[in-house]
Amino acid sequence: MNTAAVGDGISKEKALRGLFIAGFIDVLLTTTAFLLANSSVLLADFLKTFIELIAITLSWVAIRRINRGGGKTYEYGLGKLENISSLFVALVMLLSFLIIAANAVRNILHPGHIEGMGLWVSIGAQIVYSGINGSLYFKNRRLSRESPSPLMDSQTRLFLTRFIGNIFILLSLGLSMAFAGHTWSSYIDPAASLVIAFSILSATLGIFSSSVCDLLDRTLEEERQIMILAELARHFHDYEELHGIRSRCSGAQVYVEIFLGFDPEKKVGEVQESIDRIRADIQGRIQGSDVAIVMTNGPVS
Amino acid sequence: MSKQPQLDITHHEDDGLHILHLSGRLDTETSPHAEGRILEVIEKGDTFILNLQDLVYISSAGLRLILVFMKKTKKKNARMIFCAPGENILKVFEVSNFLEFLEITASIEEAVLKLR
């Protein structure tokens, strides 16, 4: 593991620790609000934040394992650990969607006005947390752009979803209370909840799709395959035969194996120089790639 | 019923000049068949024309094949000319740096003239 990778892992771990603390306080507040009010939206909010905290904890544990051990023993498997954590986050988000949607449907079928001290607790909490989640979203988005990975992607999506959720719950509670005298206002809560539920579902599908493809060792997409071939074309005179190319993604890491034949009259040093040039150019062009060039004199299966 | 590969390859020889006509798509699905067929022809001669006039699509798998063909012909000091590629195919060759080593002509007649 190189120094850059260690520093990168530690900054991800710090980010996740911050998210864990914020999530834990959020759970305490949503629990209090839910217990002091009769709003099913607040029940859904409590369940959602509780499940999200579990997801953050798992991601935090995963990144700690990556940073502290197994680097040498599980070089390929660590990418999968990230994918599995992301899949779990996706499953947790799916569960949140189902709970919120079920509550919304129940409230639409049996509408009622919301009341209790918990509403004010929640309104205060939503104001504070919309600020916190908004800033954490931007922080994670920056980290994710600097060092793309499924884990940071899922965290970024998660906190965008939470930020939107805060705003919607705030509006929902505020409007329900402001128009409490009108019958139609009892539908505001479930309607706002459904919007939140579908935004969670949308984020879940994105994470699920990306993580499952990576877990199945998908090959590189067409654009990056062509980048490899373009570099091989640029170095056309450096090698004698192309016997095969293999590629796969594991988390944010891309592994490429290229099987080349070289002129037997060339010196080993010259061949090594060619290999180094080709490898450096492909690695420079494909972010997060680890390129291995194998000298061989026959086709590979 | 199995799906037919969407690539037709016809081959004819005219006084030692091998002309291969590719029609359809050269992609992951069709490239294994094309590889076997074209390498077989490359073993037989020294001058080749790949007529791409009716090739409508080429993927990275097809580009890899072309790289393999060019390496095979270079190794045996043979010559291969690609003729009449469509605009899309030419664009793919351009972005993938293939124009740096491919010999391309606008028509089959021009390719024949170059090889005679």
Interface residues (C-beta under 8 A of the other chain):
Chain A: E222 Q225 I226 I228 L229 A230 E231 L232 A233 R234 F236 Y239 E240 E241 L242 I245
Chain B: S59 S60 L63 R64 L67 V68 M70 K71 K72 K74 K75 V92 V95 S96 N97 F98 E100 F101
